[in-house]
């Protein structure tokens, strides 16, 4: 995935701005998480959820990454239904090993 798969033509200016910011985070992992979430849900978020998303996106990418992967506890202010939905867009960041060096599967 290289970026947004969604057209912003049907979005209002605020949602367009959020969508662009969601895909230009600074670290690729957060592009995939926040951008993937925004692609799927931006058109359906209410004003409160848009506020929550903008507040979250103001945080450091490294912190957000640790929160969505469970490496660090999520601060109380971000423990929201929106954040939990966004966690659903976290891809598997652990590469799958294949080939002779991969651990043998147990049958």
C-alpha positions in Angstrom: 0.0 0.0 0.0 1.5 3.3 -1.0 -1.1 5.8 0.2 -4.7 6.7 0.2 -7.1 4.5 -1.8 -10.0 6.9 -1.3 -11.0 9.9 -3.3 -11.5 13.1 -1.3 -13.8 14.6 -3.9 -17.0 14.0 -1.8 -15.4 15.3 1.5 -15.8 18.7 3.2 -12.5 20.7 3.6 -12.0 19.6 7.2 -12.2 15.9 6.3 -9.9 16.4 3.3 -7.3 18.1 5.5 -7.5 15.2 8.0 -7.2 12.6 5.3 -4.1 14.2 3.8 -2.5 14.5 7.3 -3.4 10.9 8.1 -1.3 9.7 5.1 1.7 12.1 5.8 2.6 11.2 9.3 6.3 11.0 9.2 6.8 7.3 9.8 5.3 4.8 7.4 3.8 2.6 10.1 1.6 5.4 11.3 0.7 6.3 7.6 -0.7 2.8 7.3 -2.6 2.8 10.6 -4.0 6.3 10.7 -4.3 6.6 6.9 -6.0 3.2 6.6 -8.4 4.1 9.3 -9.1 7.5 7.7 -9.6 6.0 4.3 -12.3 3.6 5.7 -14.0 5.9 8.2 -13.4 9.6 7.5 -16.7 10.1 5.7 -18.7 8.7 8.6 -17.1 10.3 11.6 -19.1 12.8 13.6 -17.8 16.2 14.7 -16.7 14.8 18.2 -14.9 11.9 16.5 -13.1 14.3 14.1 -12.1 16.4 17.1 -10.7 13.2 18.8 -8.8 12.2 15.7 -7.3 15.6 15.3 -6.2 15.6 18.9 -4.7 12.2 18.6 -2.9 13.1 15.3 -1.2 16.0 17.2 0.7 13.5 19.3 4.1 12.1 18.4 4.0 9.2 15.9 6.4 7.1 18.0 4.0 7.4 21.0 0.9 6.6 18.9 2.8 3.6 17.5 3.5 2.2 21.0 -0.1 2.7 22.0 -1.7 1.0 19.0 0.7 -2.0 19.2 0.2 -2.3 23.0 3.9 -1.7 23.7 2.8 1.2 26.0 -0.4 1.9 27.9 -2.8 4.3 26.1 -3.2 7.6 28.1 -6.7 8.0 29.5 -7.5 10.9 27.2 -7.1 8.6 24.2 -9.0 5.6 25.5 -11.9 6.1 23.3 -14.1 4.0 21.0 -12.5 5.8 18.1 -9.0 4.8 19.2 -10.1 1.2 19.6 -11.6 1.2 16.1 -8.3 2.7 14.8 -6.4 -0.2 16.5 -8.3 -2.5 14.2 -6.4 -1.0 11.2 -2.9 -2.0 12.6 -1.3 -4.3 10.1 1.0 -7.1 11.1 4.3 -5.3 11.4 6.2 -8.5 12.2 7.6 -9.9 9.0 6.8 -13.6 8.4 9.8 -15.7 7.9 10.0 -18.1 5.0 12.8 -20.2 3.6 15.4 -22.4 5.3 16.0 -20.0 8.3 12.3 -20.0 9.2 11.3 -21.9 12.3 9.8 -25.3 11.5 6.1 -25.6 11.9 4.7 -28.2 14.2 2.1 -30.5 12.9 
